[in-house]
Amino acid sequence: MSSITNRTMTTPNVIEIAPEVKPPTWRAKLSRNPEWFTAGLIVVMCVVVGAINPRFFQLATLFDLLHSATTMSLFALGTLVVLASGGIDVSFTAIGALTMYAITKAVFAWWPDAPFALILIVGALGGIVLGVINGVLVHRLKAPSLIVTIGTQYLYRGILLTFIGTTFFMNIPHSMDHFGRIPLFFYHTADGLRAVLPASVLALVIAAVVTWWLLNRTMMGRGVYAMGGSLAIAERLGYNLRVIHLFVFGYTGMLAGIAGILHVSNNRLANPFDLVGTELDVIAAVILGGARITGGTGTVAGTLLGVVLVTLINSVLILVGVPSTWQKVIIGAFILIAGTLFALQRKS
């Protein structure tokens, strides 16, 4: 009988060679930080405009840009939340217009001395109510949010013009007028003009910080991005889609209501025909900031950069002699370029 003996088997030392780590390509960097593209466009535009008109590089220009961008930025932050959830809302300007005009008219008629803080809170609450209506309809009807909000845009607009009024208010309540005149900072330019940084910029800063915190530090924010990635997966993960829908559209409505009140205060004029028609500029700013129309992505920093770019195009190009009719052409070209770059990256 043969015996089987155990022998210790020794194996030669094997030196594992780690695969070579290649540095990330520019496409990978652009994918992780799409707002870089927008920041680059802003830098190029500033350099070109400043070279043609050196007066561009002064503090007064920055103040004017912030003043012009406040309302759009609030709209854009709300639109970012909706796009991140996989939806789209085009009724926010109608919400802003209805809220600002109805509240201004009511305050002027019944309580002209109402404090501004109360007016702002009522504007926010009015926007929330109108936004939640959007959320309920989108969730209950299971219809595309674009279709629903087109319908509510016409509904809110029709209610404003039919039942509330179409008259301009040249005299607004005292507290709103006073707030619109409060400067955070001002100085006199070399031309003797007074450059003012309005107090409404504080509302923009607060809204940006709160939106960033909600999207990045709360379960609701995770749910928003999850729902934008896939409704089915978000539901399997245990997220309440109804609550998220109500939050997304309610939050967007709240920012729209606040934006409307600030718009009246800054311009010291309540015009029912204001705001509506700027939806595409706002959505363009958010997309240029890196948010995908399909949902699941988007950052506050990118959105604000997109607003800066669109505001530069709409406000500053006139300084260098570019006709206003070219503004939409330039914005459309930038969107196409950005979309092409992002699409090429996803295919690589």
Secondary structure as GFF3:
##gff-version 3
##sequence-region A 1 348
A	DSSP	alpha_helix	26	32	.	.	.	ID=ss1
A	DSSP	alpha_helix	35	52	.	.	.	ID=ss2
A	DSSP	three_ten_helix	54	56	.	.	.	ID=ss3
A	DSSP	alpha_helix	59	84	.	.	.	ID=ss4
A	DSSP	alpha_helix	92	110	.	.	.	ID=ss5
A	DSSP	alpha_helix	116	141	.	.	.	ID=ss6
A	DSSP	alpha_helix	145	159	.	.	.	ID=ss7
A	DSSP	pi_helix	160	164	.	.	.	ID=ss8
A	DSSP	alpha_helix	174	181	.	.	.	ID=ss9
A	DSSP	beta_strand	183	188	.	.	.	ID=ss10
A	DSSP	beta_strand	194	198	.	.	.	ID=ss11
A	DSSP	alpha_helix	201	217	.	.	.	ID=ss12
A	DSSP	alpha_helix	219	229	.	.	.	ID=ss13
A	DSSP	alpha_helix	231	236	.	.	.	ID=ss14
A	DSSP	alpha_helix	241	267	.	.	.	ID=ss15
A	DSSP	alpha_helix	279	288	.	.	.	ID=ss16
A	DSSP	alpha_helix	300	315	.	.	.	ID=ss17
A	DSSP	three_ten_helix	317	320	.	.	.	ID=ss18
A	DSSP	three_ten_helix	324	326	.	.	.	ID=ss19
A	DSSP	alpha_helix	327	347	.	.	.	ID=ss20
###
